[in-house]
Amino acid sequence: MRLCYACDLIDDPEKIKEYIQYHTQDNTWPEITKSIKDSGIKNMEIYILANRLFMIMEVDETFTIERKQAMDAANPKVQQWEELMWKFQQAPPGAAEGEKWLPMKMIYKLE
C-alpha cells in the first residue's frame, strides 16, 4: 500500500538548507532509519518544493499509523529527532495542534 503525506517547513532558506542536510544519506540518524523500517515502512521518499514537503511511503500489512505513533512515542531517539525537526517544520493548513505531517487524498490516478 502507498501512503502520501505533506508537511511544511518554516519559510527560511537557511533552515530549509539545514533540514535537507539532516535528510542526506550520511546524516540521517541510523536509529531513525531502523525505526522507520521496524514499523512496516518498506520504502520512503521525501520531495521538496519551496517549503512544502511531500512524502511517499510504501508500507507492508503490519503498518498502521497508530502502531507507528505508539512505537515513536516509546522510542527516546525518535522523540529527540522529532523535537529537532520541529525547529524546521510547521504545521500545514488544516492541521490540528501538534500535527505536522498530514495525509493527502488521491484525486486522480492514470490507469
Helices and strands as residue ranges (DSSP letters): E 2-9, H 13-22, H 30-38, E 41-49, E 52-59, H 65-73, H 76-85, E 89-90, E 102-103
